[in-house]
């Protein structure tokens, strides 16, 4: 099953608070090597975001993220895992799980009605 793994920052986190956090390059190398991480990348900061909405046939643009939250998306990965338990294990080993937050969202299966 495929999962979108959203990697989110925590602005209240101070680097070095938890010296046990794994290295992100080690995580990427391990997950790529196992064929679990299909792709991923960092994203520019929320201040560079553009929110697009259409209302009454008019395109409305907003600079920055639509949601007002302190946690901001810093990147994403697409995972191929056997099940949610494996996806949770993979996400829990990502450094940002120690310093921010990881959100997992399963993709709709191609053969399942949405």
C-alpha positions as a printed Julia matrix, in Angstrom:
114×3 Matrix{Float64}:
   0.0    0.0     0.0
   1.25   3.49   -0.82
   1.38   6.24    1.8
   2.04   9.94    1.54
   4.31  10.88    4.42
   4.1   14.58    5.22
   7.15  15.81    7.11
   6.24  18.77    9.34
   8.41  21.12   11.37
   7.89  22.26   14.95
   9.05  25.86   15.41
   9.31  25.3    19.17
  11.93  22.56   18.71
  15.53  23.48   19.45
  18.14  21.36   17.65
  20.1   19.25   20.1
  17.14  18.74   22.44
  17.3   15.03   21.69
  20.75  13.83   20.65
  19.34  10.39   19.82
  17.61  11.57   16.63
  18.77   9.68   13.53
  20.45  11.38   10.57
  18.11  12.13    7.66
  20.63  11.01    5.02
  20.98   7.65    6.79
  17.18   7.31    6.84
  16.9    8.13    3.12
  19.69   5.71    2.19
  18.13   2.89    4.25
  14.57   3.38    2.94
  15.72   3.83   -0.67
  17.82   0.67   -0.34
  14.82  -1.31    0.92
  12.61   0.02   -1.9
  10.2    1.55    0.65
  10.78   5.21   -0.22
   9.58   5.67   -3.8
  10.34   9.39   -3.91
  10.53  12.44   -1.7
  11.87  15.94   -1.38
  12.03  18.97    0.85
   9.66  21.84    0.18
  10.33  25.54    0.35
   9.15  27.29    3.54
   5.48  28.07    4.11
   6.2   31.72    3.37
   6.82  30.68   -0.27
   3.5   28.82   -0.57
   0.62  29.93   -2.77
  -2.92  28.79   -1.98
  -5.28  28.46   -4.97
  -9.07  28.51   -4.67
 -11.84  29.04   -7.22
 -14.98  30.86   -6.05
 -17.72  32.02   -8.41
 -15.45  31.05  -11.33
 -12.75  33.42  -10.11
  -9.27  32.18   -9.24
  -8.29  33.47   -5.8
  -4.65  33.34   -4.73
  -3.29  33.71   -1.23
   0.38  34.04   -0.4
   1.47  31.55    2.22
  -0.36  28.5     3.51
  -4.13  28.5     3.89
  -4.1   26.81    7.28
  -2.9   28.84   10.24
  -0.83  26.37   12.19
   2.54  26.49   13.83
   3.56  23.15   12.29
   4.45  23.59    8.62
   5.09  21.02    5.9
   8.84  20.8     5.28
   8.82  17.9     2.82
   7.19  14.69    1.74
   7.94  11.1     0.89
   5.9    8.47   -0.9
   6.24   5.09    0.77
   5.34   1.59   -0.37
   4.6   -0.44    2.75
   2.88  -3.74    3.47
   0.46  -2.06    5.89
  -0.02   0.84    8.3
   2.15  -0.84   10.95
   5.14  -0.86    8.6
   4.46   2.75    7.56
   4.38   3.78   11.23
   7.68   2.0    11.85
   9.28   3.75    8.87
   7.9    7.16    9.89
   8.98   6.75   13.5
  12.58   6.34   12.37
  12.58   9.6    10.37
  14.48  12.4    12.19
  11.56  14.81   11.95
   9.45  12.43   14.05
  11.88  13.39   16.82
  11.95  17.11   16.03
   8.55  17.8    14.48
   5.72  15.62   13.28
   5.06  13.02   10.59
   1.6   12.59    9.07
   0.81   9.41    7.14
  -2.0    9.33    4.58
  -2.82   6.19    2.61
  -3.46   6.54   -1.1
  -6.81   5.34   -2.44
  -6.28   1.93   -4.03
  -6.82   2.04   -7.8
  -9.5   -0.65   -7.59
 -11.49   0.89   -4.72
 -14.37   3.35   -5.15
 -13.73   6.7    -3.6
